[in-house]
């Protein structure tokens, strides 16, 4: 079977597609015939040895898969050959088949396509955990989303609107602003490319404040980091929640005097660790996501699909921050 492999530390151009042995289902595992693997920012980090986890090479990137169960290992209950599933696997998903711990599986409801399902788990799972569990989101909150046109950002816009919030989407181009508005954003802010000098940072803070309104943003959902974080923090509300979700623009150095002046919190959002520590709460979150999907309140936007031979192109596009919505590699 075919697999995308990283054999050396480097960017997407270092990835290769090779034939590898087919997996077998061990105790507590199933083999999934993979239909689709959604691409996420950790895929760009993990092949450069910049992610929290560093698997032994060679390995396949790809942490979010959907497909059909092909075989069931010893001790597995509740799952059968032919079941349609999705799973968060950390890495290893960019291959045609994969042995997966049965505890990682979620059932794909009838009426939901496997390619569409592959785009749900990591982005929306991260966001429902971030907004609900870490952000204490409530109806009528004002939510400022940075990087609002990517897969995670659009999901955050949709979810915040589903919870009855006013959403300000911050993006880098008018094209992305239009996408965010279609996803439900009430206001948009177009920010320049970093790095920022002092005047540019001050101007962006002013733009954020004007967009969120005089009360400030109850939640700042920061997917970008770098020079964008401090201007957003300056637009936060009294006792607001600043959620650190990612930092493709770099790790911000925040002036902590602002947290005192606003009596606000800076909170980390690490969905991967949450799923391992609190699987039952995560299961309930995923079930809620499918209910919201069925109700038409969320709908993953897949802007492009790629064959396995072009998986490196998808990772490169995400890495250079030119992607809109989700990019998915199809394998079926």
Secondary structure, DSSP 8 states (H G I E B T S, - for coil): -EEEEB-SSS-GGG-EEEE-------TTEEEEEEEEEEE-HHHHHHTTT-SS----SSB----EEEEEEEEE-TT--S--TT-EEEEE-SS--SBSEEEEEGGGEEE--TT--HHHHTTTHHHHHHHHIIIIIIT---TT-EEEEESTTBHHHHHHHHHHHHTT-EEEEEESSHHHHHHHHHTT-SEEEE---S---HHHHHHHHHHHHHHH-TT-EEEEEESS-TTHHHHHHTTEEEEEEEEE---TT------THHHHHHT-EEEE--HHHHHHH-HHHHHHHHHHHHHHHHTTS----EEEEEEGGGHHHHHHHHHTT---BEEEEE--
